[in-house]
Amino acid sequence: MPDLGAQFDEAMFEIYRRAKSEAKYTANIFLQMLTDGGGQKTAKTLINAVKPSDGYTALWERKRLDLTVEAVVVDNERWHSLFTENELARARKRLADYHYVFKAAKRE
């Protein structure tokens, strides 16, 4: 069984593939970041950025915030241990600022 970091890497590559096929958005910079630094480093860089990435904005315009790094990290508790509480809070705030409906809220 791959470790949590390797599983997270795969989850990040999966949102790249899904964004390309489902949202018709090819995230070349995101793919390069994943290839160069792996999923966790890429996610931390994007979450800690002062403003949302161009990819985040492109996915928001397509009404697919579910395919953002922030949504994958926040919506799946299995990844929470890879991030600080501050990073999780930043990701939640960014999503909330763009009116994302969190998975937990969808179930209620």
Secondary structure as GFF3:
##gff-version 3
##sequence-region A 1 108
A	DSSP	alpha_helix	4	22	.	.	.	ID=ss1
A	DSSP	alpha_helix	28	48	.	.	.	ID=ss2
A	DSSP	alpha_helix	54	61	.	.	.	ID=ss3
A	DSSP	three_ten_helix	65	67	.	.	.	ID=ss4
A	DSSP	alpha_helix	69	75	.	.	.	ID=ss5
A	DSSP	three_ten_helix	77	82	.	.	.	ID=ss6
A	DSSP	alpha_helix	85	97	.	.	.	ID=ss7
A	DSSP	alpha_helix	103	107	.	.	.	ID=ss8
###
